[in-house]
Every structure is written in structure tokens, then in C-alpha cells.
Amino acid sequence: MRFVIQRVTESSVTVDDKVIGRIGKGFMVLIGIADSDTREMADKLVAKMVKLRIFDDADGKTNLSLADVGGSLLLISQFTLYADCRKGNRPGFTNTGAPDFANEMYEYIIEKAKESVPVVEKGEFGALMYVSLVNDGPFTVILDSDEICR
């Protein structure tokens, strides 16, 4: 499981010319699921994500969490985070989670995040999405279950 977390001042996701999710200050998170992922891994990554202290305090130090700044989440499913680019020039996607399993895990992650973050917006699994954001910093962090859970 991979979370690409971008600290944003604003972010939105559009499907079929309609904005389906929008946040102000918070994290826009791209989520990749592999077949080997579990709910326990999701629990660990969500807990780590919401506690990350990557917002500036009064002294300009990255010392504040999402809760400390009243931040929101925009969670976007992105299977391409498991692209295999080792051979040739066309990425392979055999490492991605099967669609039904990946969607189930994505929805689980959303519900888990809602337990500790009041505003959680989302994209639409499997849809062509246009994601817009203003990356604050820029500040981007990657959480990988291979590093956090094993």
C-alpha cells in the first residue's frame, strides 16, 4: 500500500465536469493498493498519516499535525503508484491490486480516516479524474506499507 501525501492549501477532484470533492488546508493523498495489502496495514498507514507533523508552527518548524491545524483530507485512488517500469518504456501494472479488492480497501481507508478527521473528501474509484491542488511548500511525503508495516 502506498500513500503519496501532499500538503495543500486547497485541492479538488473533478469527474465528468463536476467537482466531486474539494478541501482547503490539509492533505491530498494518492492511494495505491496491492493484492498483498491488508486492513491491518491500512490501519497503520492511516494512523501514521493523520499524525504526521508536517504543518508549520508559529516558529516555522514542521511540528503540527492535521488535527492541530483543523485540516481536511482528499483521498484519491491511483493504481499507477504500483507501475513497474523496470523493463521497456511502457509501465506494467501486474503489481496493482485487483479492482474489486482495491476498491474495497480504498473505501475501508476512507472510513478509517473519517474516524479521526472531520472532513474527508474522495475521488471516484476507477473513474477518469482531474485532480487540482496547490501544494504548500511544496511538501510531499510517501508512506509505503513495505517500510511502515514490515
Backbone torsions as a table, in degrees:
resi	resn	phi	psi	omega
1	MET	NA	136.6	179.6
2	ARG	-131.2	133.3	172.9
3	PHE	-116.8	122.6	171.1
4	VAL	-103.6	108.9	-171.8
5	ILE	-103.6	122.2	177.0
6	GLN	-116.4	125.0	175.9
7	ARG	-74.4	124.8	-174.5
8	VAL	-128.3	156.3	169.5
9	THR	-92.2	-23.4	173.6
10	GLU	-164.2	153.4	178.1
11	SER	-159.8	150.7	177.3
12	SER	-149.2	161.1	176.2
13	VAL	-131.7	134.6	-177.3
14	THR	-120.7	135.8	174.6
15	VAL	-131.8	130.0	179.7
16	ASP	52.1	46.5	177.9
17	ASP	63.4	16.8	178.3
18	LYS	-123.6	127.9	175.8
19	VAL	-70.7	119.6	-178.2
20	ILE	-107.2	-9.8	177.5
21	GLY	-156.1	137.9	-179.1
22	ARG	-152.5	135.5	174.7
23	ILE	-133.0	163.6	169.2
24	GLY	-95.9	-128.7	-179.0
25	LYS	-60.1	132.8	178.5
26	GLY	159.5	-146.2	-179.6
27	PHE	-120.7	131.5	164.9
28	MET	-99.2	122.6	-172.3
29	VAL	-121.8	122.5	172.0
30	LEU	-90.5	131.6	-173.4
31	ILE	-121.5	123.1	175.4
32	GLY	-112.6	136.8	-177.3
33	ILE	-118.9	137.4	173.3
34	ALA	-111.9	158.8	-179.5
35	ASP	-60.8	-25.7	-177.4
36	SER	-83.6	-2.2	-177.6
37	ASP	-74.4	154.2	-178.9
38	THR	-131.8	166.4	176.0
39	ARG	-63.5	-33.8	178.8
40	GLU	-63.6	-39.3	176.2
41	MET	-64.8	-43.3	178.9
42	ALA	-59.9	-43.2	178.4
43	ASP	-56.6	-45.6	-178.6
44	LYS	-65.6	-43.2	-178.7
45	LEU	-68.7	-40.7	177.9
46	VAL	-63.8	-44.7	178.9
47	ALA	-59.8	-43.0	178.9
48	LYS	-64.8	-45.7	-177.5
49	MET	-59.2	-49.8	-174.6
50	VAL	-71.0	-17.6	179.1
51	LYS	-97.7	-5.2	180.0
52	LEU	-56.0	130.8	179.6
53	ARG	-100.9	82.9	-177.3
54	ILE	-125.3	16.5	172.0
55	PHE	-103.4	147.9	-177.3
56	ASP	-72.4	138.8	171.8
57	ASP	-89.5	-171.6	-177.3
58	ALA	-62.7	-22.9	179.7
59	ASP	-95.0	6.1	179.1
60	GLY	80.0	11.3	178.3
61	LYS	-92.8	141.6	176.9
62	THR	-74.9	95.9	-170.2
63	ASN	-138.3	-1.4	-175.0
64	LEU	-114.6	145.1	180.0
65	SER	-93.1	176.6	176.6
66	LEU	-56.3	-45.1	-179.9
67	ALA	-64.8	-38.3	-178.8
68	ASP	-61.5	-30.4	-177.0
69	VAL	-106.6	5.1	-178.6
70	GLY	64.3	36.2	-176.2
71	GLY	-80.1	163.6	-179.4
72	SER	-116.1	171.2	177.1
73	LEU	-122.7	140.4	167.0
74	LEU	-122.2	112.1	-173.8
75	LEU	-105.3	123.2	-174.7
76	ILE	-123.3	125.4	175.1
77	SER	-74.4	132.0	179.9
78	GLN	-145.7	95.9	-177.1
79	PHE	-64.2	-22.7	-177.1
80	THR	-67.8	-7.6	175.9
81	LEU	-66.7	-15.1	176.5
82	TYR	-107.1	24.0	177.3
83	ALA	-63.0	136.7	177.0
84	ASP	-104.1	111.3	-175.8
85	CYS	-109.7	18.1	-175.9
86	ARG	-69.6	-34.4	-176.3
87	LYS	-115.4	134.2	175.9
88	GLY	64.1	-161.8	-176.1
89	ASN	-114.9	-3.1	177.6
90	ARG	-105.8	119.8	-178.7
91	PRO	-62.4	145.7	172.8
92	GLY	-102.2	152.7	-175.9
93	PHE	-126.2	28.4	179.8
94	THR	-71.6	-15.0	-179.8
95	ASN	-87.1	-5.5	-178.5
96	THR	-78.7	156.5	177.6
97	GLY	-69.9	146.7	174.8
98	ALA	-56.7	142.5	-173.0
99	PRO	-51.9	-47.0	-178.7
100	ASP	-62.9	-44.2	178.8
101	PHE	-65.5	-45.4	-178.6
102	ALA	-62.6	-40.6	178.6
103	ASN	-65.7	-41.2	177.2
104	GLU	-60.2	-44.6	179.4
105	MET	-66.7	-41.3	177.9
106	TYR	-58.4	-47.8	179.5
107	GLU	-64.9	-35.7	176.7
108	TYR	-63.0	-44.3	179.1
109	ILE	-60.7	-42.3	178.6
110	ILE	-60.3	-49.2	-179.3
111	GLU	-63.8	-38.9	178.4
112	LYS	-63.7	-42.9	179.6
113	ALA	-63.5	-35.9	-179.4
114	LYS	-65.1	-19.0	178.0
115	GLU	-67.8	-23.7	-177.0
116	SER	-128.2	-6.8	179.4
117	VAL	-124.1	121.8	-175.9
118	PRO	-62.8	-36.6	-177.9
119	VAL	-116.7	109.7	177.5
120	VAL	-126.3	114.8	176.4
121	GLU	-104.4	165.5	-177.0
122	LYS	-148.4	164.7	172.5
123	GLY	-90.0	-164.0	178.6
124	GLU	-118.5	115.3	-176.7
125	PHE	-54.6	130.0	175.5
126	GLY	79.2	-4.9	-178.2
127	ALA	-87.4	158.9	169.1
128	LEU	-76.3	114.4	-175.5
129	MET	-117.4	147.2	172.2
130	TYR	-113.9	116.2	-176.7
131	VAL	-106.4	129.0	179.2
132	SER	-118.9	140.9	178.5
133	LEU	-157.1	156.8	168.3
134	VAL	-114.2	104.7	-178.2
135	ASN	-75.0	122.0	-176.8
136	ASP	-87.3	104.5	178.0
137	GLY	140.6	-72.3	-4.0
138	PRO	-67.4	147.9	-179.1
139	PHE	-136.6	113.1	-178.7
140	THR	-132.9	132.4	-179.1
141	VAL	-128.5	141.7	177.6
142	ILE	-113.6	126.8	172.2
143	LEU	-108.2	129.2	-177.6
144	ASP	-127.3	128.6	-178.4
145	SER	-61.3	-26.5	177.2
146	ASP	-63.5	-27.5	179.7
147	GLU	-96.0	-37.4	-174.3
148	ILE	-84.1	-35.1	-169.5
149	CYS	-106.2	-7.9	-174.9
150	ARG	-118.3	NA	NA
